[in-house]
Amino acid sequence: MSEAVLPRHVAIIMDGNGRWAKAHALQVAMGHRKGVETLRAIIR
């Protein structure tokens, strides 16, 4: 695939981390932390 057809930007909308945490009886901040960990794994 040519570089000319690759996207120059990618958006990742992080939604639902707080709901995930509440569903697992965790504080909302822990859901946000887990979301950051997942984002880092995706980027790597």
PQR file of N, CA, C, O and H, with PARSE charges and radii, in Angstrom:
ATOM      1  N   MET A   1       0.846  -1.179   0.000 -0.4000 1.5000
ATOM      2  CA  MET A   1       0.000   0.000   0.000 -0.0000 2.0000
ATOM      3  C   MET A   1       0.891   1.241   0.000  0.5500 1.7000
ATOM      4  O   MET A   1       1.875   1.306   0.737 -0.5500 1.4000
ATOM      5  N   SER A   2       0.557   2.181  -0.793 -0.4000 1.5000
ATOM      6  CA  SER A   2       1.321   3.413  -0.903 -0.0000 2.0000
ATOM      7  C   SER A   2       1.094   4.294   0.330  0.5500 1.7000
ATOM      8  O   SER A   2       0.000   4.326   0.892 -0.5500 1.4000
ATOM      9  H   SER A   2      -0.243   2.129  -1.391  0.4000 1.0000
ATOM     10  N   GLU A   3       2.143   5.004   0.735 -0.4000 1.5000
ATOM     11  CA  GLU A   3       1.992   5.929   1.860 -0.0000 2.0000
ATOM     12  C   GLU A   3       0.992   7.029   1.550  0.5500 1.7000
ATOM     13  O   GLU A   3       0.424   7.619   2.469 -0.5500 1.4000
ATOM     14  H   GLU A   3       3.032   4.979   0.278  0.4000 1.0000
ATOM     15  N   ALA A   4       0.771   7.312   0.302 -0.4000 1.5000
ATOM     16  CA  ALA A   4      -0.152   8.374  -0.092 -0.0000 2.0000
ATOM     17  C   ALA A   4      -1.587   8.056   0.313  0.5500 1.7000
ATOM     18  O   ALA A   4      -2.392   8.975   0.469 -0.5500 1.4000
ATOM     19  H   ALA A   4       1.233   6.833  -0.444  0.4000 1.0000
ATOM     20  N   VAL A   5      -1.929   6.784   0.486 -0.4000 1.5000
ATOM     21  CA  VAL A   5      -3.308   6.425   0.828 -0.0000 2.0000
ATOM     22  C   VAL A   5      -3.476   6.114   2.315  0.5500 1.7000
ATOM     23  O   VAL A   5      -4.585   5.814   2.757 -0.5500 1.4000
ATOM     24  H   VAL A   5      -1.276   6.037   0.359  0.4000 1.0000
ATOM     25  N   LEU A   6      -2.409   6.180   3.083 -0.4000 1.5000
ATOM     26  CA  LEU A   6      -2.525   5.945   4.519 -0.0000 2.0000
ATOM     27  C   LEU A   6      -3.060   7.196   5.208  0.5500 1.7000
ATOM     28  O   LEU A   6      -2.747   8.311   4.791 -0.5500 1.4000
ATOM     29  H   LEU A   6      -1.508   6.424   2.724  0.4000 1.0000
ATOM     30  N   PRO A   7      -3.862   7.028   6.257 -0.5600 1.5000
ATOM     31  CA  PRO A   7      -4.363   8.213   6.970  0.2800 2.0000
ATOM     32  C   PRO A   7      -3.225   8.928   7.683  0.5500 1.7000
ATOM     33  O   PRO A   7      -2.267   8.302   8.134 -0.5500 1.4000
ATOM     34  N   ARG A   8      -3.342  10.235   7.777 -0.4000 1.5000
ATOM     35  CA  ARG A   8      -2.334  11.025   8.471 -0.0000 2.0000
ATOM     36  C   ARG A   8      -2.649  11.162   9.953  0.5500 1.7000
ATOM     37  O   ARG A   8      -1.762  11.451  10.756 -0.5500 1.4000
ATOM     38  H   ARG A   8      -4.121  10.745   7.411  0.4000 1.0000
ATOM     39  N   HIS A   9      -3.909  10.955  10.317 -0.4000 1.5000
ATOM     40  CA  HIS A   9      -4.344  11.082  11.706 -0.0000 2.0000
ATOM     41  C   HIS A   9      -5.276   9.935  12.051  0.5500 1.7000
ATOM     42  O   HIS A   9      -5.999   9.421  11.199 -0.5500 1.4000
ATOM     43  H   HIS A   9      -4.630  10.720   9.665  0.4000 1.0000
ATOM     44  N   VAL A  10      -5.246   9.551  13.302 -0.4000 1.5000
ATOM     45  CA  VAL A  10      -6.161   8.537  13.807 -0.0000 2.0000
ATOM     46  C   VAL A  10      -6.739   9.066  15.116  0.5500 1.7000
ATOM     47  O   VAL A  10      -6.003   9.571  15.963 -0.5500 1.4000
ATOM     48  H   VAL A  10      -4.659   9.969  13.995  0.4000 1.0000
ATOM     49  N   ALA A  11      -8.038   8.952  15.280 -0.4000 1.5000
ATOM     50  CA  ALA A  11      -8.682   9.381  16.526 -0.0000 2.0000
ATOM     51  C   ALA A  11      -9.135   8.151  17.300  0.5500 1.7000
ATOM     52  O   ALA A  11      -9.713   7.221  16.738 -0.5500 1.4000
ATOM     53  H   ALA A  11      -8.636   8.542  14.592  0.4000 1.0000
ATOM     54  N   ILE A  12      -8.865   8.165  18.577 -0.4000 1.5000
ATOM     55  CA  ILE A  12      -9.346   7.103  19.458 -0.0000 2.0000
ATOM     56  C   ILE A  12     -10.230   7.766  20.498  0.5500 1.7000
ATOM     57  O   ILE A  12      -9.767   8.587  21.289 -0.5500 1.4000
ATOM     58  H   ILE A  12      -8.395   8.920  19.034  0.4000 1.0000
ATOM     59  N   ILE A  13     -11.494   7.408  20.491 -0.4000 1.5000
ATOM     60  CA  ILE A  13     -12.450   7.982  21.432 -0.0000 2.0000
ATOM     61  C   ILE A  13     -12.569   7.029  22.615  0.5500 1.7000
ATOM     62  O   ILE A  13     -13.078   5.915  22.493 -0.5500 1.4000
ATOM     63  H   ILE A  13     -11.871   6.741  19.848  0.4000 1.0000
ATOM     64  N   MET A  14     -12.093   7.490  23.745 -0.4000 1.5000
ATOM     65  CA  MET A  14     -12.104   6.659  24.944 -0.0000 2.0000
ATOM     66  C   MET A  14     -13.416   6.919  25.687  0.5500 1.7000
ATOM     67  O   MET A  14     -13.573   7.929  26.373 -0.5500 1.4000
ATOM     68  H   MET A  14     -11.679   8.396  23.844  0.4000 1.0000
ATOM     69  N   ASP A  15     -14.333   6.000  25.535 -0.4000 1.5000
ATOM     70  CA  ASP A  15     -15.654   6.150  26.132 -0.0000 2.0000
ATOM     71  C   ASP A  15     -16.001   4.863  26.864  0.5500 1.7000
ATOM     72  O   ASP A  15     -15.795   3.772  26.332 -0.5500 1.4000
ATOM     73  H   ASP A  15     -14.206   5.179  24.978  0.4000 1.0000
ATOM     74  N   GLY A  16     -16.514   4.978  28.049 -0.4000 1.5000
ATOM     75  CA  GLY A  16     -16.988   3.806  28.771 -0.0000 2.0000
ATOM     76  C   GLY A  16     -16.064   3.315  29.861  0.5500 1.7000
ATOM     77  O   GLY A  16     -16.374   2.331  30.533 -0.5500 1.4000
ATOM     78  H   GLY A  16     -16.681   5.864  28.480  0.4000 1.0000
ATOM     79  N   ASN A  17     -14.927   3.981  30.055 -0.4000 1.5000
ATOM     80  CA  ASN A  17     -14.006   3.532  31.097 -0.0000 2.0000
ATOM     81  C   ASN A  17     -14.612   3.644  32.484  0.5500 1.7000
ATOM     82  O   ASN A  17     -14.423   2.764  33.324 -0.5500 1.4000
ATOM     83  H   ASN A  17     -14.675   4.780  29.510  0.4000 1.0000
ATOM     84  N   GLY A  18     -15.334   4.719  32.723 -0.4000 1.5000
ATOM     85  CA  GLY A  18     -15.989   4.895  34.019 -0.0000 2.0000
ATOM     86  C   GLY A  18     -17.078   3.857  34.239  0.5500 1.7000
ATOM     87  O   GLY A  18     -17.203   3.308  35.334 -0.5500 1.4000
ATOM     88  H   GLY A  18     -15.487   5.434  32.041  0.4000 1.0000
ATOM     89  N   ARG A  19     -17.861   3.586  33.209 -0.4000 1.5000
ATOM     90  CA  ARG A  19     -18.913   2.560  33.318 -0.0000 2.0000
ATOM     91  C   ARG A  19     -18.305   1.185  33.548  0.5500 1.7000
ATOM     92  O   ARG A  19     -18.824   0.393  34.334 -0.5500 1.4000
ATOM     93  H   ARG A  19     -17.759   4.032  32.320  0.4000 1.0000
ATOM     94  N   TRP A  20     -17.200   0.902  32.859 -0.4000 1.5000
ATOM     95  CA  TRP A  20     -16.516  -0.382  33.041 -0.0000 2.0000
ATOM     96  C   TRP A  20     -16.083  -0.537  34.493  0.5500 1.7000
ATOM     97  O   TRP A  20     -16.277  -1.590  35.101 -0.5500 1.4000
ATOM     98  H   TRP A  20     -16.777   1.546  32.220  0.4000 1.0000
ATOM     99  N   ALA A  21     -15.489   0.531  35.046 -0.4000 1.5000
ATOM    100  CA  ALA A  21     -15.015   0.481  36.431 -0.0000 2.0000
ATOM    101  C   ALA A  21     -16.175   0.244  37.396  0.5500 1.7000
ATOM    102  O   ALA A  21     -16.077  -0.593  38.293 -0.5500 1.4000
ATOM    103  H   ALA A  21     -15.331   1.386  34.552  0.4000 1.0000
ATOM    104  N   LYS A  22     -17.258   0.970  37.216 -0.4000 1.5000
ATOM    105  CA  LYS A  22     -18.414   0.797  38.104 -0.0000 2.0000
ATOM    106  C   LYS A  22     -18.972  -0.617  38.011  0.5500 1.7000
ATOM    107  O   LYS A  22     -19.375  -1.193  39.021 -0.5500 1.4000
ATOM    108  H   LYS A  22     -17.338   1.651  36.487  0.4000 1.0000
ATOM    109  N   ALA A  23     -18.999  -1.179  36.808 -0.4000 1.5000
ATOM    110  CA  ALA A  23     -19.504  -2.542  36.613 -0.0000 2.0000
ATOM    111  C   ALA A  23     -18.610  -3.580  37.293  0.5500 1.7000
ATOM    112  O   ALA A  23     -19.054  -4.688  37.595 -0.5500 1.4000
ATOM    113  H   ALA A  23     -18.672  -0.712  35.987  0.4000 1.0000
ATOM    114  N   HIS A  24     -17.354  -3.215  37.530 -0.4000 1.5000
ATOM    115  CA  HIS A  24     -16.410  -4.119  38.192 -0.0000 2.0000
ATOM    116  C   HIS A  24     -16.140  -3.690  39.639  0.5500 1.7000
ATOM    117  O   HIS A  24     -15.149  -4.094  40.247 -0.5500 1.4000
ATOM    118  H   HIS A  24     -16.993  -2.315  37.284  0.4000 1.0000
ATOM    119  N   ALA A  25     -17.043  -2.865  40.173 -0.4000 1.5000
ATOM    120  CA  ALA A  25     -16.976  -2.387  41.565 -0.0000 2.0000
ATOM    121  C   ALA A  25     -15.645  -1.682  41.865  0.5500 1.7000
ATOM    122  O   ALA A  25     -15.072  -1.854  42.940 -0.5500 1.4000
ATOM    123  H   ALA A  25     -17.848  -2.537  39.679  0.4000 1.0000
ATOM    124  N   LEU A  26     -15.166  -0.893  40.910 -0.4000 1.5000
ATOM    125  CA  LEU A  26     -13.936  -0.127  41.074 -0.0000 2.0000
ATOM    126  C   LEU A  26     -14.255   1.363  41.023  0.5500 1.7000
ATOM    127  O   LEU A  26     -15.327   1.760  40.567 -0.5500 1.4000
ATOM    128  H   LEU A  26     -15.631  -0.753  40.036  0.4000 1.0000
ATOM    129  N   GLN A  27     -13.330   2.173  41.489 -0.4000 1.5000
ATOM    130  CA  GLN A  27     -13.483   3.615  41.369 -0.0000 2.0000
ATOM    131  C   GLN A  27     -13.346   4.013  39.902  0.5500 1.7000
ATOM    132  O   GLN A  27     -12.629   3.369  39.135 -0.5500 1.4000
ATOM    133  H   GLN A  27     -12.459   1.850  41.859  0.4000 1.0000
ATOM    134  N   VAL A  28     -14.039   5.074  39.529 -0.4000 1.5000
ATOM    135  CA  VAL A  28     -14.007   5.552  38.144 -0.0000 2.0000
ATOM    136  C   VAL A  28     -12.578   5.824  37.695  0.5500 1.7000
ATOM    137  O   VAL A  28     -12.226   5.529  36.552 -0.5500 1.4000
ATOM    138  H   VAL A  28     -14.621   5.596  40.152  0.4000 1.0000
ATOM    139  N   ALA A  29     -11.749   6.381  38.575 -0.4000 1.5000
ATOM    140  CA  ALA A  29     -10.358   6.675  38.224 -0.0000 2.0000
ATOM    141  C   ALA A  29      -9.608   5.414  37.808  0.5500 1.7000
ATOM    142  O   ALA A  29      -8.724   5.475  36.953 -0.5500 1.4000
ATOM    143  H   ALA A  29     -12.036   6.621  39.503  0.4000 1.0000
ATOM    144  N   MET A  30      -9.949   4.286  38.395 -0.4000 1.5000
ATOM    145  CA  MET A  30      -9.299   3.033  38.013 -0.0000 2.0000
ATOM    146  C   MET A  30      -9.706   2.630  36.594  0.5500 1.7000
ATOM    147  O   MET A  30      -8.907   2.046  35.863 -0.5500 1.4000
ATOM    148  H   MET A  30     -10.667   4.237  39.089  0.4000 1.0000
ATOM    149  N   GLY A  31     -10.916   2.931  36.212 -0.4000 1.5000
ATOM    150  CA  GLY A  31     -11.348   2.678  34.842 -0.0000 2.0000
ATOM    151  C   GLY A  31     -10.571   3.525  33.856  0.5500 1.7000
ATOM    152  O   GLY A  31     -10.195   3.060  32.780 -0.5500 1.4000
ATOM    153  H   GLY A  31     -11.566   3.405  36.806  0.4000 1.0000
ATOM    154  N   HIS A  32     -10.332   4.780  34.235 -0.4000 1.5000
ATOM    155  CA  HIS A  32      -9.548   5.664  33.370 -0.0000 2.0000
ATOM    156  C   HIS A  32      -8.112   5.152  33.265  0.5500 1.7000
ATOM    157  O   HIS A  32      -7.518   5.178  32.188 -0.5500 1.4000
ATOM    158  H   HIS A  32     -10.638   5.157  35.110  0.4000 1.0000
ATOM    159  N   ARG A  33      -7.569   4.697  34.363 -0.4000 1.5000
ATOM    160  CA  ARG A  33      -6.190   4.165  34.361 -0.0000 2.0000
ATOM    161  C   ARG A  33      -6.103   2.938  33.446  0.5500 1.7000
ATOM    162  O   ARG A  33      -5.151   2.796  32.678 -0.5500 1.4000
ATOM    163  H   ARG A  33      -8.052   4.676  35.239  0.4000 1.0000
ATOM    164  N   LYS A  34      -7.094   2.062  33.535 -0.4000 1.5000
ATOM    165  CA  LYS A  34      -7.116   0.866  32.688 -0.0000 2.0000
ATOM    166  C   LYS A  34      -7.225   1.267  31.214  0.5500 1.7000
ATOM    167  O   LYS A  34      -6.607   0.642  30.352 -0.5500 1.4000
ATOM    168  H   LYS A  34      -7.867   2.178  34.158  0.4000 1.0000
ATOM    169  N   GLY A  35      -8.007   2.306  30.930 -0.4000 1.5000
ATOM    170  CA  GLY A  35      -8.119   2.800  29.558 -0.0000 2.0000
ATOM    171  C   GLY A  35      -6.792   3.297  29.025  0.5500 1.7000
ATOM    172  O   GLY A  35      -6.457   3.054  27.866 -0.5500 1.4000
ATOM    173  H   GLY A  35      -8.508   2.814  31.630  0.4000 1.0000
ATOM    174  N   VAL A  36      -6.032   3.988  29.858 -0.4000 1.5000
ATOM    175  CA  VAL A  36      -4.705   4.477  29.453 -0.0000 2.0000
ATOM    176  C   VAL A  36      -3.777   3.298  29.179  0.5500 1.7000
ATOM    177  O   VAL A  36      -3.023   3.312  28.206 -0.5500 1.4000
ATOM    178  H   VAL A  36      -6.304   4.185  30.800  0.4000 1.0000
ATOM    179  N   GLU A  37      -3.831   2.279  30.035 -0.4000 1.5000
ATOM    180  CA  GLU A  37      -2.994   1.094  29.818 -0.0000 2.0000
ATOM    181  C   GLU A  37      -3.324   0.431  28.475  0.5500 1.7000
ATOM    182  O   GLU A  37      -2.428   0.020  27.738 -0.5500 1.4000
ATOM    183  H   GLU A  37      -4.444   2.268  30.825  0.4000 1.0000
ATOM    184  N   THR A  38      -4.604   0.337  28.177 -0.4000 1.5000
ATOM    185  CA  THR A  38      -5.033  -0.263  26.911 -0.0000 2.0000
ATOM    186  C   THR A  38      -4.570   0.583  25.730  0.5500 1.7000
ATOM    187  O   THR A  38      -4.102   0.045  24.726 -0.5500 1.4000
ATOM    188  H   THR A  38      -5.331   0.671  28.776  0.4000 1.0000
ATOM    189  N   LEU A  39      -4.699   1.910  25.845 -0.4000 1.5000
ATOM    190  CA  LEU A  39      -4.256   2.803  24.785 -0.0000 2.0000
ATOM    191  C   LEU A  39      -2.750   2.650  24.533  0.5500 1.7000
ATOM    192  O   LEU A  39      -2.310   2.621  23.384 -0.5500 1.4000
ATOM    193  H   LEU A  39      -5.079   2.346  26.660  0.4000 1.0000
ATOM    194  N   ARG A  40      -1.978   2.554  25.594 -0.4000 1.5000
ATOM    195  CA  ARG A  40      -0.537   2.378  25.444 -0.0000 2.0000
ATOM    196  C   ARG A  40      -0.220   1.080  24.718  0.5500 1.7000
ATOM    197  O   ARG A  40       0.685   1.042  23.884 -0.5500 1.4000
ATOM    198  H   ARG A  40      -2.336   2.578  26.528  0.4000 1.0000
ATOM    199  N   ALA A  41      -0.954   0.020  25.027 -0.4000 1.5000
ATOM    200  CA  ALA A  41      -0.741  -1.270  24.356 -0.0000 2.0000
ATOM    201  C   ALA A  41      -1.066  -1.146  22.865  0.5500 1.7000
ATOM    202  O   ALA A  41      -0.360  -1.703  22.025 -0.5500 1.4000
ATOM    203  H   ALA A  41      -1.688   0.051  25.705  0.4000 1.0000
ATOM    204  N   ILE A  42      -2.126  -0.420  22.545 -0.4000 1.5000
ATOM    205  CA  ILE A  42      -2.517  -0.242  21.137 -0.0000 2.0000
ATOM    206  C   ILE A  42      -1.427   0.531  20.392  0.5500 1.7000
ATOM    207  O   ILE A  42      -1.067   0.173  19.270 -0.5500 1.4000
ATOM    208  H   ILE A  42      -2.700   0.033  23.227  0.4000 1.0000
ATOM    209  N   ILE A  43      -0.913   1.573  21.006 -0.4000 1.5000
ATOM    210  CA  ILE A  43       0.098   2.403  20.362 -0.0000 2.0000
ATOM    211  C   ILE A  43       1.381   1.619  20.107  0.5500 1.7000
ATOM    212  O   ILE A  43       2.019   1.773  19.066 -0.5500 1.4000
ATOM    213  H   ILE A  43      -1.206   1.864  21.917  0.4000 1.0000
ATOM    214  N   ARG A  44       1.749   0.778  21.071 -0.4000 1.5000
ATOM    215  CA  ARG A  44       2.972  -0.019  20.895 -0.0000 2.0000
ATOM    216  C   ARG A  44       2.807  -0.953  19.740  0.5500 1.7000
ATOM    217  O   ARG A  44       3.723  -1.712  19.424 -0.5500 1.4000
ATOM    218  H   ARG A  44       1.230   0.653  21.917  0.4000 1.0000
TER
END
